[in-house]
Amino acid sequence: MAVIWASLNIDGKPVETANLFFQTFRKTDGDWRLIRSYIEAGVPRNNMKR
């Protein structure tokens, strides 16, 4: 599983929300395959720092 969060800076100031990305992979026949992808948009940045 890969978990990534990203937020933007506009005019040098961070926006109040972030996007959270979850991707789940499974190894099948020697190759990694993406089996699930989920994006949560608008997560408050304060929640990401905990």
Contacts in CASP RR format, 6 or more apart in sequence:
PFRMAT RR
TARGET T0000
AUTHOR 0000-0000-0000
METHOD contacts of the structure
MODEL  1
MAVIWASLNIDGKPVETANLFFQTFRKTDGDWRLIRSYIEAGVPRNNMKR
1 22 0 8 1.000
1 23 0 8 1.000
1 24 0 8 1.000
1 25 0 8 1.000
2 21 0 8 1.000
2 22 0 8 1.000
2 23 0 8 1.000
2 25 0 8 1.000
3 20 0 8 1.000
3 21 0 8 1.000
3 22 0 8 1.000
4 20 0 8 1.000
4 21 0 8 1.000
4 23 0 8 1.000
5 18 0 8 1.000
5 19 0 8 1.000
5 20 0 8 1.000
5 21 0 8 1.000
5 43 0 8 1.000
5 48 0 8 1.000
6 18 0 8 1.000
6 19 0 8 1.000
6 21 0 8 1.000
7 14 0 8 1.000
7 15 0 8 1.000
7 17 0 8 1.000
7 18 0 8 1.000
7 19 0 8 1.000
7 45 0 8 1.000
7 48 0 8 1.000
8 14 0 8 1.000
8 15 0 8 1.000
9 15 0 8 1.000
14 45 0 8 1.000
15 45 0 8 1.000
16 44 0 8 1.000
16 45 0 8 1.000
17 41 0 8 1.000
17 42 0 8 1.000
17 43 0 8 1.000
17 44 0 8 1.000
17 45 0 8 1.000
18 42 0 8 1.000
18 43 0 8 1.000
18 44 0 8 1.000
18 45 0 8 1.000
18 48 0 8 1.000
19 39 0 8 1.000
19 40 0 8 1.000
19 41 0 8 1.000
19 42 0 8 1.000
19 43 0 8 1.000
20 39 0 8 1.000
20 40 0 8 1.000
20 43 0 8 1.000
20 48 0 8 1.000
21 37 0 8 1.000
21 38 0 8 1.000
21 39 0 8 1.000
22 36 0 8 1.000
22 37 0 8 1.000
22 38 0 8 1.000
22 39 0 8 1.000
22 40 0 8 1.000
23 34 0 8 1.000
23 36 0 8 1.000
23 37 0 8 1.000
23 38 0 8 1.000
24 34 0 8 1.000
24 35 0 8 1.000
24 36 0 8 1.000
24 37 0 8 1.000
25 32 0 8 1.000
25 33 0 8 1.000
25 34 0 8 1.000
25 35 0 8 1.000
26 32 0 8 1.000
26 33 0 8 1.000
26 35 0 8 1.000
27 33 0 8 1.000
END
